[in-house]
């Protein structure tokens, strides 16, 4: 499949996508760690994520490339003290920002038939889904590596790195989700 239109769109809008992401990332009250970062740092990190999406598409959308990138991010964020829940939610926001922007550009998909549209949608979603999987794996592997070194971690420390975030139904912003339970 030819991804040149979506690649060109992302490349042309990478700064705008990253700024929108930054604005949305700091709104939820459960994104405490991200809220401590300067906007310029958040934007720079997000430009890298979208840049890697472009490279991933250009190189054939290989799972191996996603694995290396996102496992590294997961391990880095663990060492920086980010809770896993915030990492996962941040990537959900990345995906949401992209789909909202793409949704405004109907011409991107006008020439695609139904099967091509489904394939393109699936490939883009795979990037984020693989990202969450590999980021979580990198994060947890780093956690266990640190546990092997110290062999001690309190219940509170485990809770802090894995659980802190919005899990209560009333805490979640329902507009962030495009799916609904049936």
C-alpha positions as CSV (number, residue, x, y, z in Angstrom):
1,X,0.0,0.0,0.0
2,X,1.1,3.5,-0.7
3,X,1.4,5.6,2.4
4,X,2.9,8.7,0.7
5,X,-0.2,10.9,1.4
6,X,-0.4,10.2,5.1
7,X,3.4,10.4,5.4
8,X,3.4,13.8,3.7
9,X,0.5,15.0,5.9
10,X,2.3,14.0,9.1
11,X,5.6,15.5,7.9
12,X,3.9,18.8,7.0
13,X,2.0,19.0,10.3
14,X,4.4,17.5,12.8
15,X,4.9,20.7,14.8
16,X,1.2,21.4,14.9
17,X,0.4,17.8,16.0
18,X,3.0,18.0,18.7
19,X,1.7,21.3,20.0
20,X,-1.9,20.0,20.1
21,X,-0.6,16.9,21.9
22,X,1.2,19.1,24.5
23,X,-2.0,21.1,25.1
24,X,-4.1,18.0,25.6
25,X,-1.5,16.1,27.6
26,X,-1.4,18.6,30.5
27,X,-5.2,18.9,30.9
28,X,-6.1,15.7,32.7
29,X,-5.4,16.0,36.4
30,X,-4.0,12.4,36.5
31,X,-1.0,13.4,34.2
32,X,0.9,14.7,37.1
33,X,4.4,13.8,35.9
34,X,3.9,15.2,32.4
35,X,2.5,18.4,33.9
36,X,5.9,19.0,35.5
37,X,7.7,19.1,32.2
38,X,8.2,22.3,30.1
39,X,5.9,22.5,27.1
40,X,9.0,22.7,24.8
41,X,10.3,19.3,26.1
42,X,6.9,17.7,25.7
43,X,6.6,19.0,22.1
44,X,10.2,17.9,21.2
45,X,9.4,14.4,22.5
46,X,6.2,14.2,20.6
47,X,7.9,15.3,17.4
48,X,10.2,12.3,17.8
49,X,7.2,10.0,18.2
50,X,5.5,11.3,15.0
51,X,8.8,11.4,13.2
52,X,9.3,7.7,14.1
53,X,5.8,7.0,12.8
54,X,6.8,8.5,9.5
55,X,10.0,6.5,9.4
56,X,8.1,3.3,10.4
57,X,5.7,3.8,7.5
58,X,8.5,4.5,5.1
59,X,10.4,1.4,6.1
60,X,7.5,-1.0,5.7
61,X,5.8,-0.8,9.2
62,X,8.0,-3.4,10.8
63,X,7.2,-4.6,14.2
64,X,10.9,-4.9,14.9
65,X,11.4,-1.1,14.5
66,X,8.5,-0.4,16.8
67,X,9.8,-2.9,19.4
68,X,13.2,-1.2,19.6
69,X,11.9,2.4,19.8
70,X,9.1,1.8,22.3
71,X,10.9,-0.6,24.6
72,X,13.6,2.1,24.9
73,X,11.1,4.8,25.7
74,X,9.4,2.5,28.3
75,X,12.7,1.9,30.1
76,X,13.7,5.6,29.9
77,X,10.4,6.7,31.3
78,X,10.6,4.2,34.2
79,X,14.1,5.6,35.1
80,X,12.6,9.1,34.9
81,X,9.9,8.2,37.4
82,X,6.9,8.2,35.1
83,X,4.0,6.0,36.2
84,X,3.1,3.4,33.6
85,X,-0.5,4.6,33.5
86,X,0.7,8.1,32.4
87,X,2.8,6.6,29.6
88,X,-0.1,4.6,28.3
89,X,-2.5,7.5,28.4
90,X,0.1,9.8,26.7
91,X,0.2,7.4,23.7
92,X,-3.6,7.3,23.6
93,X,-3.5,11.1,23.4
94,X,-0.9,10.9,20.6
95,X,-3.2,8.6,18.6
96,X,-6.3,10.8,19.3
97,X,-4.5,13.9,18.1
98,X,-3.4,12.2,14.9
99,X,-6.9,10.8,14.1
100,X,-8.5,14.2,14.9
101,X,-6.1,15.9,12.5
102,X,-6.6,13.2,9.8
103,X,-10.3,13.5,10.2
104,X,-10.2,17.1,9.1
105,X,-8.4,16.1,5.9
106,X,-10.9,14.0,4.0
107,X,-8.8,14.3,0.8
108,X,-6.2,12.1,2.3
109,X,-8.3,9.0,1.9
110,X,-10.6,10.1,-1.0
111,X,-8.8,7.9,-3.6
112,X,-8.7,4.8,-1.4
113,X,-11.2,2.0,-1.8
114,X,-12.8,0.4,1.3
115,X,-10.1,-2.3,1.7
116,X,-7.3,0.2,1.3
117,X,-8.9,2.5,3.9
118,X,-9.2,-0.4,6.4
119,X,-5.6,-1.4,5.7
120,X,-4.4,2.2,6.3
121,X,-6.4,2.6,9.4
122,X,-5.2,-0.8,10.7
123,X,-1.5,0.0,10.0
124,X,-1.7,3.4,11.8
125,X,-3.5,1.9,14.8
126,X,-0.9,-0.9,14.9
127,X,1.8,1.7,15.4
128,X,0.1,2.9,18.6
129,X,-1.0,-0.5,19.8
130,X,2.5,-1.9,19.3
131,X,3.8,1.2,20.9
132,X,1.8,0.6,24.1
133,X,2.7,-3.1,24.2
134,X,6.5,-2.6,23.7
135,X,6.6,0.5,25.9
136,X,4.9,-1.5,28.7
137,X,7.3,-4.4,28.1
138,X,10.3,-2.1,28.2
139,X,9.0,-0.4,31.3
140,X,8.3,-3.6,33.2
141,X,11.6,-5.2,32.1
142,X,13.4,-2.1,33.5
143,X,11.4,-2.4,36.7
144,X,12.5,-6.0,37.1
145,X,16.1,-5.2,36.2
146,X,16.1,-2.6,39.1
147,X,14.4,-5.2,41.4
148,X,17.1,-7.7,40.6
149,X,19.7,-5.1,41.6
150,X,18.1,-4.0,44.9
151,X,15.8,-7.0,45.5
152,X,13.5,-4.7,47.4
153,X,10.6,-2.6,46.5
154,X,7.8,-1.6,48.8
155,X,4.2,-2.0,48.0
156,X,3.9,1.8,47.9
157,X,6.8,2.1,45.4
158,X,5.2,-0.6,43.1
159,X,1.9,1.3,43.4
160,X,3.6,4.6,42.5
161,X,5.2,3.3,39.3
162,X,2.4,1.0,38.0
163,X,-0.9,2.2,39.3
164,X,-1.1,5.9,39.9
165,X,-3.5,7.3,37.3
166,X,-7.2,7.5,36.6
167,X,-9.0,4.3,37.0
168,X,-12.2,5.4,38.4
169,X,-14.9,5.8,35.8
170,X,-15.8,9.3,36.9
171,X,-12.1,10.4,36.6
172,X,-11.9,9.4,32.9
173,X,-12.6,11.9,30.2
174,X,-15.0,10.0,28.0
175,X,-14.3,12.2,25.0
176,X,-10.8,10.7,24.9
177,X,-12.2,7.4,23.7
178,X,-13.6,6.7,20.3
179,X,-15.0,3.3,21.3
180,X,-17.9,2.5,23.6
181,X,-18.9,-0.7,25.3
182,X,-21.8,-2.4,23.6
